[in-house]
Amino acid sequence: MISLSAAAGIAAVALAMVLIPGPNMIYLVSRSITQGRRAGLISLAGVAAGFFLYVAAATAGLTAVFALVPPLYAAIKITGAAYLLWLAWQAVRPGGTAVFAPKELPHDPPRRLFTMGLVTNLLNPKIAIVYVSLLPQFVEPERGHVALQSLLLGLVQVSVAITVNGLIAVVAGTIAAFLARRPLWQRVQRYVMGSALAAIAVHLGLDRSRAATA
């Protein structure tokens, strides 16, 4: 079983990561605002499925592959950093789009909403880093059942992420309406998002740590 401190630690990491705007938040908010809460929640179901696939991979010990093949882990970090920098530029460039003022999207059927949510999460570099590098550091081998610990820690992360993302999807329209009446706040939100994404990208780019193993 996992310790209380390990559960609290991964919960704190999960909360910090989900509150920083990234691909998941941008996609969920866009869907909720342009197609309604139901579309946002269906998209969230796809995102949740992606989380569970990551949990399954962590439980199976597949993340250890990245520790055995350092160039592969480095490539993921560099690609993720480049992607986050691109998102940061999209936020701060002249005419850029804020999270809660997205461009209009075509109305998609439920199956496509779910699939896009799944793909968006699977390709999210923030989530990949959580499972490849951060989650294994909370596993305590001396407590035994490493796979079970990975599973439980992953479920803690999933619970936090789904809860917060669900709340964001539900209230996205209300927040968007609030910001629409306050252009200055929209600009501030864009620059805060861009700065946060750029900071994560720089951290990933400069980080020389190796993938952790359970």
N, C-alpha and C positions, 0 to 999 in steps of 0.2 A: 504494500500500500504506500501511497505517497504521503509525505509529511505535510502538516498544515502550512509550514513556511514555504515549501515548494509549490503548493497549490496557490498560495497568496502571491508568490513571486511571478508565476506564469500568468495569473489573472491580471496583475499590474502591467505586465508586458503587453498582454492582449488588449487591455483597455487603452494603453498609450498608443498602440499601433492603430487601433480602429478609429480613434479620435483624430488622427492625422489624415487629412484627405488623401485619398489614393484611388486607384482604378475601381475598387469595389464601391466606395462611396459615390464617386462620380457617376458610375453606371446606375446605381440604385436610385439616386436622387433624380437623375435625368428621366428614368422611366416613371417614377412616381409623379413627377411634375407634368410630363408631357402626355402620359397615358393613364394616370390615376393610381391610387393606392394599391388596387388589386394587382395591377401590372408590376408595381414595385415589390409587392410581397411574393409574387410568382418568381420574379427575378431573384429575390432573396433566397427562395428555395433552391435555385440553381447554385447560388453562392454557397449555401449550406452544404450542398452535395459535394462541392469542391473541397470544403473544409474536411468533410468526412473521408474523402479520398486521401488527403494529406495525413489525417490521423492513421488511416490504415497503413500508409507507407511508413510512417514513423514507427508504428507498432511492429511491422514486419522487419524493421531494421534496415530498410532500403536506403535511408539517409546516410548509412555508414559508407555507401559507395562513394559519396563525395569526399569523405575523409581519406579513402584509399586512392582517389584520383583527384589530387589537388587542382590540376588545371581545369577540370570540369567545374569544380566549385568556384574557382576564380572567374571563369567565363560567365557563370550565372550571376555573380555579383556585379561584374562589369556591365553585362547586358541590363540588369535591373537598374543600376545606377544611371545608365544612359536613358532608359525609359522614363525614370522619374524626373530627370533633367528636362526631357521633352515635355512632360506634363507640366513641370514648373514654368517653362517658357510659354506654353499655351495659356497658362493662367495670368501671367504678368505682361505679355506682349500687348501692344495697342490693339484694342478691340477684343482682347482675350475673354474667355468665358469663365465666370465664377461657378463654383459647385452648385449654388442654388439659383443660377440664372443660365441653365444649359440651353444649347441650341435645340430646336424642334427635332424630334426623332420620328420616323415612321411608326405607325401602330403595328406591332407584331403580334402574332397569335401566341397563346400560352406556351406551346412547345418551344418556339424560338426564344421567348423570354427566358424560359428555364435554361435552355442551352447556352444562351449568351451569358447568363449569370454564372453558369458553371465554368465556361471557358475564361471569362474575365478573371475569376478567382484563381483558376489553375495557372494562369499566366501572370498573376500578380507577384512581382518580385518581393514585396514586403512579406507576404505570407510564406513564400519559399524560404526566405531567410529565417523566419521564426522557426520553421520546422527543421531546417537543415542545421542551423547554428545555435539558436537560442534554447529551444525546448530541451535538447539533450543535456544541457547544462543543469537542468533542474532534476534530472534523474539521479538517484542515490543508489549506486550498485549494492552498497552494504545492506540495503533494505530488501534486496532480493526482487525477483519477478520484474526484470527490467522492461520486458514487453508490456506487462500490465501497467507499470508506472507510466510508460510512454502513452498508453491508451488513455489512462485517467487524466494525465496532464493535458493531452490533446483535447479531451472532452471539456475540460475547464476552459481552455482557450476558445473552443467552439461556442460554448454557452455564452461567454462574454461577448464574443464577436457577433453572434446572431442576435442577441438581445439589443445591443447598441445599434447595429445596422437596421434592425426591425423598427426601432424607435425613430431612427433617422428617416426611413422610408415612409413611415406614417405621417410624420410632421413636416416633411419636405415642402409640401405645398404651402403650409402656413408660414414657414420660414421664408420661402421665396416671395410670398406676398408682402411680408414685413420688409424684406430688403428692397423690393421693387419700389417702395415708397421712400426709400432712403439711399439714393445713389452713392453717397459718401461711404456708407457702410458696405455697399457692394464692392467698391474699390478696395476698401480695407480688407474685406474677406478674401478677395482675389490675391492680394499681396501676401497676406498671412499664409494662405494655402501654398502659393508659389514658393515662399521662403521655407516653409516646412518641408516641402518636397525636395527642394534644392539641398537643404541641410542633410536630409537622409541620403540623397544621392552622393554628396561629397563624403559623408561618413563611410558609405559602402565602398566608394572608390578608393579611399585612403586606408581602409581597414586591411591589415595584413594577417589577420588571424586565420587559422585553418578551421575547417568544419569540425564541430565537436562530435564525439561518438558517445553513445549511451554506455 
